[in-house]
């Protein structure tokens, strides 16, 4: 959900405002047992006025919707609307975009696996 390329390092608890209506808070980050792999956990928010930003992640993104509803657009898949309590996994490198599917604010928790920049804008 970034407006540019960003690597989120071990700054646990840091909150970043990405764009109007988009934010994320860094949660714990851990190395995995596979060399060169790590899990980066974040809590993110998407307000109704947030722009639809196409982006990618280098590893699998594992998402759990905490509050509200979100519309996910993932390349080569039908658009999916998810609500609090739903979970989904997005393949590494897949172009995706997300927006609020309600009239307020949605929050999600996600983890991305891979030791590379966490997010990149997609064309």
C-alpha positions as CSV (number, residue, x, y, z in Angstrom):
1,X,0.0,0.0,0.0
2,X,2.9,2.3,-0.3
3,X,3.3,5.2,-2.6
4,X,6.9,4.1,-3.4
5,X,9.3,1.3,-2.6
6,X,9.9,0.8,1.1
7,X,11.7,-1.8,3.2
8,X,10.2,-2.0,6.7
9,X,13.0,-2.9,9.1
10,X,12.9,-3.7,12.7
11,X,11.1,-0.5,13.8
12,X,8.4,-2.4,15.6
13,X,5.4,-0.2,16.5
14,X,6.2,2.5,13.9
15,X,3.1,3.9,12.2
16,X,3.5,5.2,8.7
17,X,0.9,7.3,6.8
18,X,1.1,6.1,3.2
19,X,-1.3,8.4,1.4
20,X,-4.6,10.0,2.4
21,X,-6.7,7.2,3.9
22,X,-3.9,4.6,4.0
23,X,-1.7,3.7,7.0
24,X,0.3,0.9,8.4
25,X,2.0,0.0,11.7
26,X,5.0,-2.2,11.7
27,X,4.7,-5.2,14.0
28,X,7.4,-7.8,14.9
29,X,9.7,-9.0,12.2
30,X,11.4,-12.4,12.4
31,X,13.9,-14.4,10.4
32,X,12.6,-17.8,9.3
33,X,14.4,-21.1,9.4
34,X,15.0,-20.9,5.6
35,X,18.1,-18.9,4.8
36,X,17.4,-15.4,3.4
37,X,13.7,-15.5,4.4
38,X,11.9,-13.4,7.0
39,X,8.4,-12.6,7.9
40,X,7.3,-9.0,8.1
41,X,4.1,-8.4,10.0
42,X,2.0,-5.2,9.7
43,X,-1.3,-3.8,10.7
44,X,-2.8,-1.6,8.0
45,X,-5.9,0.6,7.6
46,X,-7.8,1.6,4.5
47,X,-10.3,4.5,4.8
48,X,-13.1,5.1,2.3
49,X,-11.3,8.1,0.7
50,X,-8.1,6.1,0.1
51,X,-6.9,5.8,-3.5
52,X,-6.7,2.4,-5.2
53,X,-2.9,1.8,-5.5
54,X,-1.7,-1.1,-7.6
55,X,1.3,-2.7,-6.0
56,X,3.3,-6.0,-5.5
57,X,5.0,-7.8,-2.6
58,X,8.1,-10.0,-3.2
59,X,6.7,-12.9,-1.0
60,X,3.3,-14.4,-0.3
61,X,1.1,-12.0,1.5
62,X,-1.1,-13.6,4.2
63,X,-4.0,-11.3,5.2
64,X,-6.6,-11.4,8.0
65,X,-9.3,-8.8,8.0
66,X,-9.7,-7.3,11.5
67,X,-12.5,-4.8,10.9
68,X,-14.8,-3.6,8.1
69,X,-14.7,-4.8,4.5
70,X,-12.1,-4.7,1.8
71,X,-12.3,-5.2,-2.0
72,X,-9.2,-7.1,-3.3
73,X,-8.3,-7.0,-7.0
74,X,-5.5,-9.5,-7.7
75,X,-4.3,-10.1,-11.3
76,X,-5.8,-13.1,-13.0
77,X,-8.4,-13.6,-10.2
78,X,-11.9,-12.4,-9.9
79,X,-12.4,-9.3,-7.6
80,X,-13.0,-10.5,-4.0
81,X,-14.8,-8.7,-1.2
82,X,-13.6,-9.7,2.3
83,X,-15.1,-8.9,5.7
84,X,-13.9,-9.0,9.3
85,X,-12.8,-12.5,10.1
86,X,-12.0,-13.5,6.5
87,X,-8.5,-14.5,5.5
88,X,-6.7,-14.7,2.1
89,X,-3.3,-15.3,0.6
90,X,-2.0,-13.5,-2.4
91,X,0.8,-15.1,-4.4
92,X,4.3,-13.4,-4.5
93,X,4.7,-10.8,-7.2
94,X,1.0,-10.7,-8.1
95,X,-0.2,-7.2,-8.9
96,X,-2.9,-6.3,-6.4
97,X,-5.0,-3.3,-5.3
98,X,-7.3,-3.0,-2.3
99,X,-9.9,-0.5,-1.3
100,X,-12.5,-0.1,1.4
101,X,-15.7,-2.0,0.6
102,X,-17.8,-0.2,3.1
103,X,-18.5,3.4,4.2
104,X,-15.9,3.7,6.9
105,X,-12.6,2.2,7.8
106,X,-11.2,-1.3,7.3
107,X,-8.2,-2.8,9.1
108,X,-6.1,-5.8,8.3
109,X,-3.2,-7.7,9.6
110,X,-0.7,-9.0,7.0
111,X,2.6,-10.8,6.8
112,X,5.0,-10.9,3.8
113,X,7.7,-13.5,3.6
114,X,11.0,-12.7,1.8
115,X,14.1,-10.6,2.5
116,X,13.5,-7.9,-0.1
117,X,11.7,-4.5,-0.1
118,X,8.3,-5.1,1.4
119,X,6.3,-3.3,-1.3
120,X,6.7,-1.9,-4.8
121,X,4.3,0.1,-7.0
122,X,3.0,-1.7,-10.0
123,X,2.6,-0.1,-13.4
